Amino acid sequence: MKTPDTRQFYDLAEALCPLVRNGGGTFIVNDRCDVAAVVGADGIHLGQEDLPLADARAILGPGKLIGISTHNLAQATEAEAGGADYIGFGPVFPTATKENPDPVVGVAGLREVRAKVRIPIVAIGGINAGNIGEVKSAGADCCAVVSAVLSAPDPQAAISELVKSIERAK
């Protein structure tokens, strides 16, 4: 959710946090450190234009996860040096989920970042069952997948196919 008003965002986060936790998940709020702190989220994911990592850490404290979206090696190493717990890296492939996506980094860009950073990498952007094995082999610790599931006629089948592709890549 990139455009909701604060109250709408808060209400949704407050409702989702216990559901995610009760399901055994980790609840990460996107962009909004204030909302993450108030609802007791497990962490925050920040973009390059969001609150600086040090300020987010001051608000949330040392026990919360902070991830940073990165799009090149310099941003990735800066996030790690600044204390990020993980980075999002991409877009690995062309994607239609963002209005103005950053330039495609490709699998080679992912490999370059993997060779330089030690924190977990969440690859994102254009990932599907046909290329997720290549992404994992290039060093992604995990992958964020949006269109491959949400645009599929059968999302459950799409998820199953993604899992099979990941298992084949191991």
Contact map, one row per residue, 1 for C-alpha under 8 A:
11110000100000000000000000000000000000000000000000000000000000000000000000000000000000000000000000000000000000000000000000000000000000000000000000000000000000000000000000
11110000000000000000000000000000000000000000000000000000000000000000000000000000000000000000000000000000000000000000000000000000000000000000000000000000000000000000000000
11111000000000000000000000000000000000000000000000000000000000000000000000000000000000000000000000000000000000000000000000000000000000000000000000000000000000000000000000
11111101100000000000000000000000000000000000000000000000000000000000000000000000000000000000000000000000000000000000000000000000000000000000000000000000000000000000000000
00111111100000000000000000000000000000000000000000000000000000000000000000000000000000000000000000000000000000000000000000000000000000000000000000000000000000000000000000
00011111110000000000000000000000000000000000000000000000000000000000000000000000000000000000000000000000000000000000000000000000000000000000000000000000000000000000000000
00001111111000000000000000000000000000000000000000000000000000000000000000000000000000000000000000000000000000000000000000000000000000000000000000000000000000000000000000
00011111111100000000000000000000000000000000000000000000000000000000000000000000000000000000000000000000000000000000000000000000000000000000000000000000000000000000000000
10011111111110000000000000000000001000000000000000000000000000000000000000000000000000000000000000000000000000000000000000000000000000000000000000000000000000000000000000
00000111111111000000000000000000001000100000000000000000000000000000000000000000000000000000000000000000000000000000000000000000000000000000000000000000000000000000000000
00000011111111100000000000000000000000000000000000000000000000000000000000000000000000000000000000000000000000000000000000000000000000000000000000000000000000000000000000
00000001111111110000000000000000000000000000000000000000000000000000000000000000000000000000000000000000000000000000000000000000000000000000000000000000000000000000000000
00000000111111111000000000001000001100100000000000000000000000000000000000000000000000000000000000000000000000000000000000000000000000000000000000000000000000000000000000
00000000011111111100000000000000000000100000000000000000000000000000000000000000000000000000000000000000000000000000000000000000000000000000000000000000000000000000000000
00000000001111111110000000000000000000000000000000000000000000000000000000000000000000000000000000000000000000000000000000000000000000000000000000000000000000000000000000
00000000000111111111000000000000000000000000000000000000000000000000000000000000000000000000000000000000000000000000000000000000000000000000000000000000000000000000000000
00000000000011111111100000100000000000111000000000000000000000000000000000000000000000000000000000000000000000000000000000000000000000000000000000000000000000000000000000
00000000000001111111110000000000000000000000000000000000000000000000000000000000000000000000000000000000000000000000000000000000000000000000000000000000000000000000000000
00000000000000111111111000000000000000000000000000000000000000000000000000000000000000000000000000000000000000000000000000000000000000000000000000000000000000000000000000
00000000000000011111111111100000000000000000000000000000000000000000000000000000000000000000000000000000000000000000000000000000000000000000000000000000000000000000000000
00000000000000001111111111100000000000000000000000000000000000000000000000000000000000000000000000000000000000000000000000000000000000000000000000000000000000000000000000
00000000000000000111111110000000000000000000000000000000000000000000000000000000000000000000000000000000000000000000000000000000000000000000000000000000000000000000000000
00000000000000000011111110000000000000000000000000000000000000000000000000000000000000000000000000000000000000000000000000000000000000000000000000000000000000000000000000
00000000000000000001111111000000000000000000000000000000000000000000000000000000000000000000000000000000000000000000000000000000000000000000000000000000000000000000000000
00000000000000000001111111100000000000000000000000000000000000000000000000000000000000000000000000000000000000000000000000000000000000000000000000000000000000000000000000
00000000000000000001100111110000000000000100000000000000000000000000000000000000000000000000000000000000000000000000000000000000000000000000000000000000000000000000000000
00000000000000001001100011111000000000001110000000000000000000000000000000000000000000000000000000000000000000000000000000000000000000000000000000000000000000000000000000
00000000000000000000000001111100000100001111100000000000000000001000000000000000000000000000000000000000000000000000000000000000000000000000000000000000000000000000000000
00000000000010000000000000111111101100001011100000000000000000000000000000000000000000000000000000000000000000000000000000000000000000000000000000000000000000000000000000
00000000000000000000000000011111000000000001110000000000000000000000000000000000000000000000000000000000000000000000000000000000000000000000000000000000000000000000000000
00000000000000000000000000001111100000000001111001100000000000000000000000000000000000000000000000000000000000000000000000000000000000000000000000000000000000000000000000
00000000000000000000000000001111111100000001000000000000000000000000000000000000000000000000000000000000000000000000000000000000000000000000000000000000000000000000000000
00000000000000000000000000001011111110000001000000100001001100000000000000000000000000000000000000000000000000000000000000000000000000000000000000000000000000000000000000
00000000000000000000000000000001111111000000000000000000001000000000000000000000000000000000000000000000000000000000000000000000000000000000000000000000000000000000000000
00000000110010000000000000001001111111100000000000000000000000000000000000000000000000000000000000000000000000000000000000000000000000000000000000000000000000000000000000
00000000000010000000000000011001111111111111000000000000000100000000000000000000000000000000000000000000000000000000000000000000000000000000000000000000000000000000000000
00000000000000000000000000000000111111111000000000000000001100000000000000000000000000000000000000000000000000000000000000000000000000000000000000000000000000000000000000
00000000000000000000000000000000011111111000000000000000000000000000000000000000000000000000000000000000000000000000000000000000000000000000000000000000000000000000000000
00000000010011001000000000000000001111111000000000000000000000000000000000000000000000000000000000000000000000000000000000000000000000000000000000000000000000000000000000
00000000000000001000000000000000000111111100000000000000000000000000000000000000000000000000000000000000000000000000000000000000000000000000000000000000000000000000000000
00000000000000001000000000111000000111111111000000000000000000010000000000000000000000000000000000000000000000000000000000000000000000000000000000000000000000000000000000
00000000000000000000000001110000000100011111000000000000000000011000000000000000000000000000000000000000000000000000000000000000000000000000000000000000000000000000000000
00000000000000000000000000111000000100001111100000000000000100011110000000000000000000000000000000000000000000000000000000000000000000000000000000000000000000000000000000
00000000000000000000000000011111100100001111110000000000000000011110000000000000000000000000000000000000000000000000000000000000000000000000000000000000000000000000000000
00000000000000000000000000011110000000000011111000000000000000000111100000000000000000000000000000000000000000000000000000000000000000000000000000000000000000000000000000
00000000000000000000000000000110000000000001111111101000000000000111100000000000000000000000000000000000000000000000000000000000000000000000000000000000000000000000000000
00000000000000000000000000000010000000000000111111000000000000000001110000000000000000000000000000000000000000000000000000000000000000000000000000000000000000000000000000
00000000000000000000000000000000000000000000011111000000000000000001110000000000000000000000000000000000000000000000000000000000000000000000000000000000000000000000000000
00000000000000000000000000000000000000000000011111100000000000000000000000000000000000000000000000000000000000000000000000000000000000000000000000000000000000000000000000
00000000000000000000000000000010000000000000011111110000000000000000000000000000000000000000000000000000000000000000000000000000000000000000000000000000000000000000000000
00000000000000000000000000000010100000000000010011111011000000000000000000000000000000000000000000000000000000000000000000000000000000000000000000000000000000000000000000
00000000000000000000000000000000000000000000000001111111000000000000000000000000000000000000000000000000000000000000000000000000000000000000000000000000000000000000000000
00000000000000000000000000000000000000000000010000111111100000000101000000000010011100000000000000000000000000000000000000000000000000000000000000000000000000000000000000
00000000000000000000000000000000000000000000000000011111110000000000000000000000010000000000000000000000000000000000000000000000000000000000000000000000000000000000000000
00000000000000000000000000000000000000000000000000111111111000000000000000000000000000000000000000000000000000000000000000000000000000000000000000000000000000000000000000
00000000000000000000000000000000100000000000000000111111111100000100000000000000000000000000000000000000000000000000000000000000000000000000000000000000000000000000000000
00000000000000000000000000000000000000000000000000001111111111010100000000000000000000000000000000000000000000000000000000000000000000000000000000000000000000000000000000
00000000000000000000000000000000000000000000000000000111111111000000000000000000000000000000000000000000000000000000000000000000000000000000000000000000000000000000000000
00000000000000000000000000000000110010000000000000000011111110000000000000000000000000000000000000000000000000000000000000000000000000000000000000000000000000000000000000
00000000000000000000000000000000100110000010000000000001111111110000000000000000000000000000000000000000000000000000000000000000000000000000000000000000000000000000000000
00000000000000000000000000000000000000000000000000000000111111110000000000000000000000000000000000000000000000000000000000000000000000000000000000000000000000000000000000
00000000000000000000000000000000000000000000000000000000110111110000000000000000000000000000000000000000000000000000000000000000000000000000000000000000000000000000000000
00000000000000000000000000000000000000000000000000000000000111111000000000000000000000000000000000000000000000000000000000000000000000000000000000000000000000000000000000
00000000000000000000000000000000000000001111000000000000100111111100000000000000000000000000000000000000000000000000000000000000000000000000000000000000000000000000000000
00000000000000000000000000010000000000000111000000000000000000111110000000000000000110000000000000000000000000000000000000000000000000000000000000000000000000000000000000
00000000000000000000000000000000000000000011110000001001100000011111000000000000000111000000000000000000000000000000000000000000000000000000000000000000000000000000000000
00000000000000000000000000000000000000000011110000000000000000001111100000000000000111110000000000000000000000000000000000000000000000000000000000000000000000000000000000
00000000000000000000000000000000000000000000111100001000000000000111110000000010000101110000000000000000000000000000000000000000000000000000000000000000000000000000000000
00000000000000000000000000000000000000000000111100000000000000000011111000000000000000111100000000000000000000000000000000000000000000000000000000000000000000000000000000
00000000000000000000000000000000000000000000001100000000000000000001111110110010000000111100000000000000000000000000000000000000000000000000000000000000000000000000000000
00000000000000000000000000000000000000000000000000000000000000000000111110110000000000001110000000000110100000000000000000000000000000000000000000000000000000000000000000
00000000000000000000000000000000000000000000000000000000000000000000011111110000000000001100000000000000100010001000000000000000000000000000000000000000000000000000000000
00000000000000000000000000000000000000000000000000000000000000000000011111111000000000000000000000000000000010011000000000000000000000000000000000000000000000000000000000
00000000000000000000000000000000000000000000000000000000000000000000000111111100000000000000000000000000000000000000000000000000000000000000000000000000000000000000000000
00000000000000000000000000000000000000000000000000000000000000000000011111111110000000000000000000000000000000000000000000000000000000000000000000000000000000000000000000
00000000000000000000000000000000000000000000000000000000000000000000011111111111000000101000000000000000000000001000100000000000000000000000000000000000000000000000000000
00000000000000000000000000000000000000000000000000000000000000000000000011111111100000000000000000000000000000000001100000000000000000000000000000000000000000000000000000
00000000000000000000000000000000000000000000000000000000000000000000000001111111110000000000000000000000000000000000000000000000000000000000000000000000000000000000000000
00000000000000000000000000000000000000000000000000001000000000000001010000111111111100100000000000000000000000000000000000000000000000000000000000000000000000000000000000
00000000000000000000000000000000000000000000000000000000000000000000000000011111111111100000000000000000000000000000111000000000000000000000000000000000000000000000000000
00000000000000000000000000000000000000000000000000000000000000000000000000001111111100000000000000000000000000000000000000000000000000000000000000000000000000000000000000
00000000000000000000000000000000000000000000000000001100000000000000000000000111111100000000000000000000000000000000000000000000000000000000000000000000000000000000000000
00000000000000000000000000000000000000000000000000001000000000000000000000000011111110000000000000000000000000000000000000000000000000000000000000000000000000000000000000
00000000000000000000000000000000000000000000000000001000000000001111000000000011111111100000000000000000000000000000001000000000000000000000000000000000000000000000000000
00000000000000000000000000000000000000000000000000000000000000001110000000000001001111100000000000000000000000000000001100000000000000000000000000000000000000000000000000
00000000000000000000000000000000000000000000000000000000000000000111000000000001000111110000000000000000000000000000001111000000000000000000000000000000000000000000000000
00000000000000000000000000000000000000000000000000000000000000000011110000010011000111111000000000000000000000000000001111000000000000000000000000000000000000000000000000
00000000000000000000000000000000000000000000000000000000000000000011110000000000000001111100000000000000000000000000000011110000000000000000000000000000000000000000000000
00000000000000000000000000000000000000000000000000000000000000000000111100010000000000111111000000000000000001000000000011110000000000000000000000000000000000000000000000
00000000000000000000000000000000000000000000000000000000000000000000111100000000000000011111100000000101110001000000000000111000000000000000000000000000000000000000000000
00000000000000000000000000000000000000000000000000000000000000000000001000000000000000001111111000001111110000000000000000111100000000000000000000000000000000000000000000
00000000000000000000000000000000000000000000000000000000000000000000000000000000000000001111110000000001111011000000000000111110000000000000000000000000000000000000000000
00000000000000000000000000000000000000000000000000000000000000000000000000000000000000000111111000000001110000000000000000001110000000000000000000000000000000000000000000
00000000000000000000000000000000000000000000000000000000000000000000000000000000000000000011111100000001000000000000000000001100000000000000000000000000000000000000000000
00000000000000000000000000000000000000000000000000000000000000000000000000000000000000000010111111001000000000000000000000001100000000000000000000000000000000000000000000
00000000000000000000000000000000000000000000000000000000000000000000000000000000000000000000011111100000000000000000000000000100000000000000000000100000000000000000000000
00000000000000000000000000000000000000000000000000000000000000000000000000000000000000000000001111100000000000000000000000000000000000000000000001100000000000000000000000
00000000000000000000000000000000000000000000000000000000000000000000000000000000000000000000001111111000000000000000000000000000000000000000000000000000000000000000000000
00000000000000000000000000000000000000000000000000000000000000000000000000000000000000000000000111111000000000000000000000000000000000000000000000000000000000000000000000
00000000000000000000000000000000000000000000000000000000000000000000000000000000000000000000000001111100000000000000000000000000000000000000000000000000000000000000000000
00000000000000000000000000000000000000000000000000000000000000000000000000000000000000000010001001111110000000000000000000000000000000000000000000000000000000000000000000
00000000000000000000000000000000000000000000000000000000000000000000001000000000000000000110000000011111000000000000000000000000000000000000000000000000000000000000000000
00000000000000000000000000000000000000000000000000000000000000000000001000000000000000000010000000001111100000000000000000000000000000000000000000000000000000000000000000
00000000000000000000000000000000000000000000000000000000000000000000000000000000000000000111110000000111110000000000000000000000000000000000000000000000000000000000000000
00000000000000000000000000000000000000000000000000000000000000000000001100000000000000000111100000000011111111000000000000000000000000000000000000000000000000000000000000
00000000000000000000000000000000000000000000000000000000000000000000000000000000000000000111100000000001111111000000000000000000000000000000000000000000000000000000000000
00000000000000000000000000000000000000000000000000000000000000000000000000000000000000000001000000000000111111100000000000000000000001100100000000000000000000000000000000
00000000000000000000000000000000000000000000000000000000000000000000000000000000000000000000000000000000111111110000000000000000000000000100000000000000000000000000000000
00000000000000000000000000000000000000000000000000000000000000000000000110000000000000000001000000000000111111111000000000000000000000000000000000000000000000000000000000
00000000000000000000000000000000000000000000000000000000000000000000000000000000000000001101000000000000111111111100000000100000000000100111000000000000000000000000000000
00000000000000000000000000000000000000000000000000000000000000000000000000000000000000000000000000000000001111111110000000000000000000000110000000000000000000000000000000
00000000000000000000000000000000000000000000000000000000000000000000000010000000000000000000000000000000000111111111000000000000000000000000000000000000000000000000000000
00000000000000000000000000000000000000000000000000000000000000000000000110010000000000000000000000000000000011111111100000000000000000000000000000000000000000000000000000
00000000000000000000000000000000000000000000000000000000000000000000000000000000000000000000000000000000000001111111110010000000000000000111000000000000000000000000000000
00000000000000000000000000000000000000000000000000000000000000000000000000000000000000000000000000000000000000111111100000000000000000000000000000000000000000000000000000
00000000000000000000000000000000000000000000000000000000000000000000000000001000000000000000000000000000000000011111110000000000000000000000000000000000000000000000000000
00000000000000000000000000000000000000000000000000000000000000000000000000011001000000000000000000000000000000001111111000000000000000000000000000000000000000000000000000
00000000000000000000000000000000000000000000000000000000000000000000000000000001000000000000000000000000000000000101111100000000000000000000000000000000000000000000000000
00000000000000000000000000000000000000000000000000000000000000000000000000000001000111100000000000000000000000000000111110000000000000000000000000000000000000000000000000
00000000000000000000000000000000000000000000000000000000000000000000000000000000000011100000000000000000000000000000011111000000000000000001100000000000000000000000000000
00000000000000000000000000000000000000000000000000000000000000000000000000000000000001111000000000000000000000000100001111100000000000000011110000000000000000000000000000
00000000000000000000000000000000000000000000000000000000000000000000000000000000000001111000000000000000000000000000000111110000000000000001111100000000000000000000000000
00000000000000000000000000000000000000000000000000000000000000000000000000000000000000011111000000000000000001000000000011111000000000100001111100000000000000000000000000
00000000000000000000000000000000000000000000000000000000000000000000000000000000000000011111000000000000000000000000000001111110000000000000001110000000000000000000000000
00000000000000000000000000000000000000000000000000000000000000000000000000000000000000000111111000000000000000000000000000111110000000000000000110000000000000000000000000
00000000000000000000000000000000000000000000000000000000000000000000000000000000000000000011111100000000000000000000000000011111000000000000000010110000000000000000000000
00000000000000000000000000000000000000000000000000000000000000000000000000000000000000000001100000000000000000000000000000011111111100100000001110010000000000000000000000
00000000000000000000000000000000000000000000000000000000000000000000000000000000000000000000000000000000000000000000000000000111111100000000000010010000000000000100000000
00000000000000000000000000000000000000000000000000000000000000000000000000000000000000000000000000000000000000000000000000000011111110000000000000010000000001001100100000
00000000000000000000000000000000000000000000000000000000000000000000000000000000000000000000000000000000000000000000000000000011111110000000000000000000000000000000100000
00000000000000000000000000000000000000000000000000000000000000000000000000000000000000000000000000000000000000000000000000000011111111100000000000000000000000000000000000
00000000000000000000000000000000000000000000000000000000000000000000000000000000000000000000000000000000000000000000000000000011111111110000001000000000000000000100110000
00000000000000000000000000000000000000000000000000000000000000000000000000000000000000000000000000000000000000000000000000000000111111111000000000000000000000000000110110
00000000000000000000000000000000000000000000000000000000000000000000000000000000000000000000000000000000001000000000000000000000001111111100000000000000000000000000000010
00000000000000000000000000000000000000000000000000000000000000000000000000000000000000000000000000000000001001000000000000100010001111111111001000000000000000000000000000
00000000000000000000000000000000000000000000000000000000000000000000000000000000000000000000000000000000000000000000000000000000000111111111111000000000000000000000010010
00000000000000000000000000000000000000000000000000000000000000000000000000000000000000000000000000000000000000000000000000000000000011111111000000000000000000000000000011
00000000000000000000000000000000000000000000000000000000000000000000000000000000000000000000000000000000001101100100000000000000000001111111000000000000000000000000000000
00000000000000000000000000000000000000000000000000000000000000000000000000000000000000000000000000000000000001100100000010000000000000111111100000000000000000000000000000
00000000000000000000000000000000000000000000000000000000000000000000000000000000000000000000000000000000000001000100000111100000000000111111111000000000000000000000000000
00000000000000000000000000000000000000000000000000000000000000000000000000000000000000000000000000000000000000000000000111100000000000010011111000000000000000000000000000
00000000000000000000000000000000000000000000000000000000000000000000000000000000000000000000000000000000000000000000000011100000000000010001111100000000000000000000000000
00000000000000000000000000000000000000000000000000000000000000000000000000000000000000000000000000000000000000000000000001110010000100110001111110000000000000000000000000
00000000000000000000000000000000000000000000000000000000000000000000000000000000000000000000000000000000000000000000000001111010000000000000011111000000000000000000000000
00000000000000000000000000000000000000000000000000000000000000000000000000000000000000000000000000000000000000000000000000011111000000000000001111111000000000000000000000
00000000000000000000000000000000000000000000000000000000000000000000000000000000000000000000000010000000000000000000000000000000000000000000000111111100000000000000000000
00000000000000000000000000000000000000000000000000000000000000000000000000000000000000000000000110000000000000000000000000000100000000000000000011111111000000000000000000
00000000000000000000000000000000000000000000000000000000000000000000000000000000000000000000000000000000000000000000000000000111100000000000000011111111000001000000000000
00000000000000000000000000000000000000000000000000000000000000000000000000000000000000000000000000000000000000000000000000000000000000000000000011111111011101100000000000
00000000000000000000000000000000000000000000000000000000000000000000000000000000000000000000000000000000000000000000000000000000000000000000000001111111001000000000000000
00000000000000000000000000000000000000000000000000000000000000000000000000000000000000000000000000000000000000000000000000000000000000000000000000111111101000000000000000
00000000000000000000000000000000000000000000000000000000000000000000000000000000000000000000000000000000000000000000000000000000000000000000000000111111111001000000000000
00000000000000000000000000000000000000000000000000000000000000000000000000000000000000000000000000000000000000000000000000000000000000000000000000000011111000000000000000
00000000000000000000000000000000000000000000000000000000000000000000000000000000000000000000000000000000000000000000000000000000000000000000000000001001111111000000000000
00000000000000000000000000000000000000000000000000000000000000000000000000000000000000000000000000000000000000000000000000000000000000000000000000001111111111100000000000
00000000000000000000000000000000000000000000000000000000000000000000000000000000000000000000000000000000000000000000000000000000000000000000000000001000011111110000000000
00000000000000000000000000000000000000000000000000000000000000000000000000000000000000000000000000000000000000000000000000000000000000000000000000000000011111111000000000
00000000000000000000000000000000000000000000000000000000000000000000000000000000000000000000000000000000000000000000000000000000100000000000000000011001011111111100000000
00000000000000000000000000000000000000000000000000000000000000000000000000000000000000000000000000000000000000000000000000000000000000000000000000001000001111111110000000
00000000000000000000000000000000000000000000000000000000000000000000000000000000000000000000000000000000000000000000000000000000000000000000000000000000000111111111000000
00000000000000000000000000000000000000000000000000000000000000000000000000000000000000000000000000000000000000000000000000000000100000000000000000000000000011111111100000
00000000000000000000000000000000000000000000000000000000000000000000000000000000000000000000000000000000000000000000000000000001100100000000000000000000000001111111110000
00000000000000000000000000000000000000000000000000000000000000000000000000000000000000000000000000000000000000000000000000000000000000000000000000000000000000111111111000
00000000000000000000000000000000000000000000000000000000000000000000000000000000000000000000000000000000000000000000000000000000000000000000000000000000000000011111111100
00000000000000000000000000000000000000000000000000000000000000000000000000000000000000000000000000000000000000000000000000000000110110000000000000000000000000001111111110
00000000000000000000000000000000000000000000000000000000000000000000000000000000000000000000000000000000000000000000000000000000000110010000000000000000000000000111111111
00000000000000000000000000000000000000000000000000000000000000000000000000000000000000000000000000000000000000000000000000000000000000000000000000000000000000000011111111
00000000000000000000000000000000000000000000000000000000000000000000000000000000000000000000000000000000000000000000000000000000000010000000000000000000000000000001111111
00000000000000000000000000000000000000000000000000000000000000000000000000000000000000000000000000000000000000000000000000000000000011011000000000000000000000000000111111
00000000000000000000000000000000000000000000000000000000000000000000000000000000000000000000000000000000000000000000000000000000000000001000000000000000000000000000011111
